[in-house]
Amino acid sequence: MIPTFQRDYEWTLEGQWKLLHEDLLSAAERLQKARSQADALGEPRARADKTVTPHFLGAIVCEQLPSSTGGVDQRAVIDGQQRLTTLQLLARGILDVLQEKASPRASQMRRLIKNPADVATEHLDQYKLWPRRKDREVWPDAVSDEIPSSNGHPYLSARKFFADQTRLAVDADPDGELLDAVVDTLLGLFKLVVIDLEDNDDAQVIFEVLNGRQTPLSAADLVKNLLFLRGDLRGEVELDTLYDRYWAPLDEAWWKTTVGTGHAARGRRDVLLSAWLTAVSGQEAAVGHLYGQVRAYLAANNRATETVLKELSEYAEAYVTVYHPERAESATLAQAYARLDRIRVLTAVPLLLWLRTLPVDVFPISDHEIAVGAIESWVMRRMVTGANTRGYGTFFVDVLKSAQAAHVEGRSISDAVTAYMSSASQGLAWPTDDEITSSFANNKFYNSFTQERIRLVLGAIDKQLQLENPRTEPAKFDYEQLQIEHILPSSWQSHWPLNIDDPAQLELASQQRHSAAHRIGNLTLVTSRFNQGVSNFGWDIKRPEFALQSGLQLNKPLASSASWDEASIQTRARQLAEVACRVWPRVTPVGTPVETAPLD
């Protein structure tokens, strides 16, 4: 059985039919030659047949389907529908010639196309291959004993081509034995490698191995076939309507676009399916094993195809909003989605999507903002403190399950999210304000973080300062387009000399200055109007340039600073940390006492 919504039959005369038939005739002629030589030497033909090299047609992947005891075994064609379909039509074309010539071998060829009547207890059981839903009306004509009156469908055109080419070759054979050789070649020398999946086999992994892992396999196509084939076998109706309503949008180009890089590169549909499965199953899904995991989930849950597709469609709508933040209900949500996208924390996506599937009367926008803001804060604080990302997948699944439990029990979902994140163990703890300050003051940022992430942090701080300054009309910047500037240049030796005579002290001071130059307290953002020619110059020359950049709140204090050194960098780092802690506050769940720390 070809799953209902596999791609169209695409093999053509020039593309594949002609070459396939030429391969058949070439192998048949080798067989015929070997037999002629055996006859001349008085040797058995059977021995000669074994000397002929088979023609390999590649691999197909099938999956066993439930079938009645004593009936015809059924398999879904997971990969290889083009090849199998064409071989059926090739056999049918050869059978047409055998019937014309009243060959006794017609019955042998017919068994390649149809099952014996004594085992075909159901109407469909008579066919060796049953095509996808779209082509089922024409298939009986394509393999019947009657010659079709038209060739409008590719199936009918292929059958006619194979019959015509076989007839031409056979009629031109002076020995009159080529037709038998053609039949024997198709029966015995054309070989397929058949991979028959068992319950614990993963078609997705097998495909990647067969393809040499050159391109990532679309798990989404496998899952689509699985869903609709499952619905077909369950006798569910209007599958075409369900496809048009729920799945067809996922076959559009945007969804097939690859996101991620290297081995992590996957189509958006695969990421969506992984997020959906994680959310509905409560288990972290792996994109590389998605097909097998979806199959196991569907086997364990008796859910109608429409129910699954409708739910998946809701997650798809949520996904589009998360990655098109301008569609979000509030600026706060849009900003959080945009920032999370820029640092590419895919492990949080199942939680973000599930939250978006909740109705507003159950999960108000204000609570939604709290929950997503907490996710953003937790991720950003851990990023700027250099925390390990190992365990994020399991952590966010646990946060998700905590939120889902709160939803079922009628408790606050946002409180459940923030409470779980606040109580995380040391390895996944939500960094404190003191930890943020320590990181800003002591850690190397430049070359430790990507420039995109540094721009994100500095841009978020500048935006917060813009909002907090009542005396200045907030300026709007596309922070992603701004340049990162070292205030004290990384190449400081020429214009920022250290006036230290003692060599040991000079070496120590040089190391300290090199370290300080790459900390966030020494980094700022500038527009394209900043004169890069003065980047390495002394402070007296460089400071006026920052005065021209004072539309950025990050740079206002720089213009009024009489000097710039390691102490200035340390002071500014602490000031930036204070703002960062306001940008990404640790959210306290309702009813949880607030811990206060003494002011410096």
N, C-alpha and C positions, 0 to 999 in steps of 0.2 A: 504494500500500500504506500502510495506517495502521499505524504502529509498535505492537507488541504491547501495551505498557503505557501508552499514552496514556490520558487521563482518559475517563470514561464519556461516552456520547452524552447531552448535557444539554439540547438545544434542545427546546422544548415548544410546544404549540398557542398558549397565550396569550403566551408569551415571544417566539417567533420565527416559527412556522409561519404563523399568521394574517396577520401583517404582511408576510411574504414573498409570500404568495399575493395579498394586496391590492396589493402593488407590481407583481406580474406582471399582474394584471387592469388596473390603472391604465395601465401602459405599453401593453398590448394595445389598450385602448380609444383611446389617443392615436394608435396606429398605424392602427386601424380608421377613426378620424375623418379622418386625413390622407389615407388612400386614398379615402374617400368624396368628399372635396373634390377630389382629383385626378380622379376619375371624372367629377364634375360639370363640371370645367373641360376635360375631354378631354386631361389631361396623363398622362404615364406614372406608373404606381404606383411604379416603381423610384426615380424622382426624389422622390416624396413620402415614401418610406420613409426617405430620407437626412435628412429634416427633423425626424424624431422623435428626441428626446433619449434616449440610452441610459440604462439604469439600472445604476449601478456597485455591485458587491457587495463591494468591498474587495479585500484582497490575500491571497494564499496563498503559502507558501514550500515548495518541493519540492527534493528532492535526488536526482540521478541515481543509480540503482543498477546494478550489473552485470547485463547481460542477454545472451541468446544472439544471435549474428549472425542477422539475418533474422527474429528474434522480436519480440514486443511490447516496446517500451521500458518499463522499470520505474522508478518514482520513489517515494521515501518522502515522505509528507506530513509535513513538519516543523511547519507551522502551517497551520490551515485545515480540520481534519478535520470540525468541526461543519458548516461551510458546504458543503464538498464532499459530505458524506454527505446533507445535506438536499436539495441540488440533484439528486442522484441519485433520491431518493425523490419529489421534485416531478416529475421527468421520468417516473418510473414511474407516478405517479398520473394524469398527463395521457395517458400511453400507454394506460392502462386505458380512458379515455373514447374515445380514438381507435379502439381495438379494438372497443368496444361499437358504435360508429357505422360500423364497417367503413371507416374513412377510409384513403385511400391514403397518407396522410402518417405512418401508424404506423411504417413502416420508417425514416423519418428520425429519429423520436423514439427508436426502439430503438437507433440507433447512438450515442446519448448514454449508454446504459447498458451496452451490450455491444459488443465488438469483432467484426468480420466473421470468419466461420468460417475463411476462407482464411488468416488471419494468426494465429488463436488455436490454435496447435499444441499447447499444453498446456491442461489443464483450467481452470486459474485464469486463463489468458490471455483467456478469453471475457469476464471482468468488467472494466469500466472502473475500478471501485474495489473493493479487497479490504480489508475492515475488520480491526480488531485481533482477536487470537486469541479473545477472549471472545465476540465477536459473529459468528464465522464460520459457525456452524451455522445461524443464522437468515437470514443475508444472501441465500443463493440463493432462499429463499422470498420475501424482501422485494422482489426484482427479477424474479421469474419471471413468465411470461405467465398463470399460473394465479392466481386471486384467493385469498389465504390464508384459511383457514377461521376463524382467530382473529386478534385484534388485541392480544394480550398484550404484545408487545414494542413499544417506541417506534418502531422502524423500520416495523412493520406498521401502527401507529396513524397515523403520518405519511403513509404511502402512501394509506391510506383517506381521511384528511382531505383531501389534495390532490385525489384523484379526486372525492370528493363535492362539494367546492367548485367544481371546474372544471365538473362536470356541471350544477350548479345555475346557474352563470353562463351556460353555453352554451345550456342549455334555455330560458333567459329572454331570449335574444338574438333580436329580431324579424327581423334581417337574415340570420341563419344563417351569418355570416362570422366570428364571434368565435373559434371554435375554430381556424381557420387563423391568425388574428391572434395567438392565444396561442402556437401552435407557432412562428411566425416571431419572436415577441418573445423566447421562450426561446432560440431558435437564434441570433438576431442582435442583440438589444437588451440582454440580460442580459450584463454584462461583468465579468470577473475580471481583476485584475492578478496575473500569475503570475511569481513570482521563482524562477528555476530555478538552484539553486546549482551552481557549478563547484568544482573541487577547492580553489581558493585563496579561496573565499568563506567568510565566517564568519557562520553563521546567527544567532549570539548578538548580534553587532553590528548586523546587519540588523534583528533584532527590536526592539532598543532604539531605533533610528532610526524604525522604523514606529510605535512606541508613544510617540514624542516624548520618550523618556527620562524619562517621568513616574514610572515605577516600575522598579526593577531587574528584569531578566529572570532567572528561575531557570535557571541553566546546568545544574543538577542534573536537571531534567526533560528537557532536551535530551539530556544524556548517558545518562540512563536509556533513553530511546527508542532512542538509537544502539546501546547495548549489546545490548538485547533484539532489536532488528531485525536486528542483525548475527548474533546467535545463531540467529534464525529463518531467515535466508537461508543460513546454514551448515548447516542441518538438525540443529542441536543439539536434544536432547530435554529434556523436563521443565523447560521454561523457567518454567512457572507455579510449580513447586516451588522453583526457584532464586530466583524473585522473593520468594516467601513467606519463604524461609530467610534471604536476604541483603539484599534491598533494601526489603522492606516496612517494617522498622523506620525506615528513612530517610524514609519518607513520613509519619511521625508529627509532631505539632505542634512538638515541641521542636526537631527538626532544621530545620524551616521558619522558625524564629524568626530575625529579622534581627539581626545583630551589626554593630557599627561605625556610623558616622554619615556623613551627607552622601553624596558620591559613592562613598565606601568601604563603604557599607552593603550587606551581602550576607547571604543565608541561611547558616546553619551548614553545610548540605550543600555549598554552593558552596565554602566555606572548606575543608571536608574534602577535596573532590575536588581542589582546587588543591594542598593539601598532599600528598595521595597521588600525584598526577601528578608533582610536583616530586621526590618521593622515589624513584619508580620510574624516572623518565626521566633524572634528573640534570640537568634544565634547569628554571630558575625558571618556574613557570606563572603566568599572569596570569588572575585571575578574570574579567576582562572579555572574555577571548578563550578561555575554558576549553573550550567545545564544539569549536572548530576544533583546539585543541591535543590534546584527547583523541582526536579523530578521526584526526589525523595519527599519534599514538602507536599506536593500534590497527592502523592500516594498515601500520605498519612492524614490528609485532610480532605474530606468529601465535600469539596466546594464546587459549585456550578461554574462553568466557564465564564458566563456573563458576570458573575459576582467577582471573579478574579480579575477579569478585564476591566470592569468598572473601577475597581479599587486601584489597579495599576494606572488607569487613566487619571485618577485623582492625584496619585503620586507624581505623574508626569507633569500635571499642571503646577504642582508645588515646586517641582524641579525647575521648571521654566522661570518661575518667579524668583527663586533663590539665585539663579544665574542671570536673570534680567532684573536687578534690584529696583529699577524704576517702576516696576509693576507692583511693588510692595505697598501695603496699606498705610505705612507711615515712613517718614524720613529716617526715624531711628532704626526700623527694621532694614530699610534699604541700605543704610550705612554699614550696619553689622554684616549683612550678606556680602556687600562689596569687599569689605576687609577680609572676611573669612575666605572668600574666593581668591583674593590676592595671595594669601599664604597657603592656599591649596590643602586645607585640612579635610580630606575626603571622608575621614572616619566620623566626622560630625554630621555628614549629610543625612543618614537615616533618621537621626533625631530631628534635624531641621525640617525634613519633609513630613514626618509624622505630625509634628506640631502644626504644620500648615493644613493638614487634612481635618483638623478639629473645627467644628462650627464655632462662629464668633460668640454665640450665646453660651457656649460651654467654656470657651477659652477667649476671653476678651482681649482686644488689642493691647491694652495696658499690661496684662499678664504675659502676653506674647512677647512684648518688648523686654520685660524683665528676664524671661527665660533665655531669649536669644542673646540679650546683653550679657548675661552670666556666661553663656558659652563663649562669646567673643572675649570677655575679660579673662576667663580661665586659659584660653588658648594663647592670647596675646601676652599675658603675664608670664606664662611658661616659656614662650618664645624668647622674650627679652632677657630672661634669666638663664637661658641656655639649657633648659630642662630637657631630659631625654623624652623622645616621642614614643618610645616602645611602650606598648600596652594601651595606646589610645583607642584602638578598635574595641577591645573588650570593655574599657572604661565607658565609652559612649553607649555601648549596648546596655551596660548596667544602669546608666543614667536614664536611657530610654525606658527600660523595664520599670524603673522606679516611677517615672512619669506616667506610664501606662497603668500601673497599679493605683496611683493616686486618682487617675481618671475613672477607673472602675469603681473606686470607693467613694467618689464624690469629694475628694480632697483637692486642695489647690495644686494645680500642675506646676506652676512656676515655683512654688515653695518646694515641691518635690525635687525639681531640677537643681535649684540653688542649694538645698539642704544636702543632697547627695554629693554635689561638687565640693561643698564646704567641708564635708567629713572625709574626703578622700585621704588615703594613706600617704605616708611620706613620699613614696616614689611617684605619686600622681597628685600631690598636694597643690592647692591653689596658692601661688606665691603671695607672701605678705607685702605690705608697703615697704618694710625694712629690707626685704630681699630685692625689691625693685630698685631701691635707692643704692644698695650695695652693688648691684649689677651695673647700674649706670655709672657709678663712681669708679669701679675697678675693672670692669670687663672690656675686652677689645671688641668693638662693634664692626669697624671697617675691616673688610676681608674675612670676617667671621660670619656675617650675614650678607645675603645678596643685597645689591643696591636697591632692588625693589622693596625689600623689607625695611631697609633703613629709611627710604622715602616714606613708607607707610607710617612708621613710628613718628618720624619728625613731622610729617604732614598732619597726623592726628593731633599732635601736641600743638602745632601752630593753629589749627582750626579751633581747638579748645580755647586757646589764648584769644583768638579773634572774638569768640562768643562771650568771653568773660570781660573783655575790655569795653566798658560802656562809653568811653570817650572817643572811640574810633569806629567809624562805619566799617563793618566786616568786609574784608576784601575776599574775592573769590579766586582761587588758584586751582589749576589742574596739577596737583602735587606730583602726579606720576611723570609729568613732563619737566619737572624742575631738576636742577643739577645738585649733586652733593658736593659741598665745599669743605675742605679742612681749614679751620680758622687759623690755627698754627699749622703751617704747611708740613706735609710729610717729608718734603725735602727742605728742611729748615736751616741747614748748616751755614749757608752763605749769608743769609740776612737775619738770622735769629741766633747769633753766636752765644755760647756759654762762656762767660768770663771766669774760668776756673783754671788755676795754674797746676794744681796737684793732679797728676795723670790718673790716679785711681779714682779720685772724686769726680774727675771729668768723665771717665768711662761710665761710672755709676749714673751721673746726671744725664748723660747721653742716652743710656738705656731707658731711664725714667721718662725722658722727653719723647723718645720713640714710642713708648707704650701709651703715654698720655695723648699723643697725636691721633691715635686711632680709637679713642674712647668717644662715646656719644656726646660728652660735654664739649668736645672740640669739633663736632660736625654740625653743619647747618645746611639749609636749602637756599639756593639762589636762582634767580631767573636768568634767561639767556642774555640779559643786558649786563650781567656782571662781567667786568673786564678780567678775563682769564689771564691776561698778561701780567697782572699784579699778584697772582696767586701765591707765588713764592717770595714776595717782597716783605719788607719789614712792616710792623704794625702801623707806623705813621702813614705809610702809603696805602696800606690795605684797608684801614678803618674807614676812610671816606667812601669806599665802595660799598661797605655794609650800610652806611647811612642812606645810600641810594636804594637799598633793598629793604627799607624799613616798612614797606607795605606788608612784609612778612613779619609777624609779631616775634618770631624767633630771633630776628636780627636787630630789633629796636635797642635792646640793652647793649649790643655790641658797639653800636655807633657812639655810645656815651662812655665807653670803657676806656680809661686812660692807658691801660696796658693790658697785655695778654700773656699769661704764662701758665705753668702747671697748676698753680693755686686757683687761677681763674677758671681753668677747665674743670677742676674739682667742684668749685662752687656752682658753676652752671649745670654740671651733671646732676647735682642734688636738686636744683631748681626744676630741671626738666623732669626728673623722677616724680616730684610732687605733682606736676601737671599730668604726667602719664597715669598716676594713681587716680586722678580725677576722671581721666578719659576712660579708664578701665577699672572701675571700683570693684571691690569684692562685695558681692550682693549678699546681704544677710536675710535669711528666711524670716518670715513673720513669726514672732514668738521666740526667736533666738536672741539671747543677750548679746549686746554689742561690746566687743573688746576694745578698750581704749588704751592708748599708749601716751605716756607723758610727752609734752612738747619739748623740742630741743631748746 
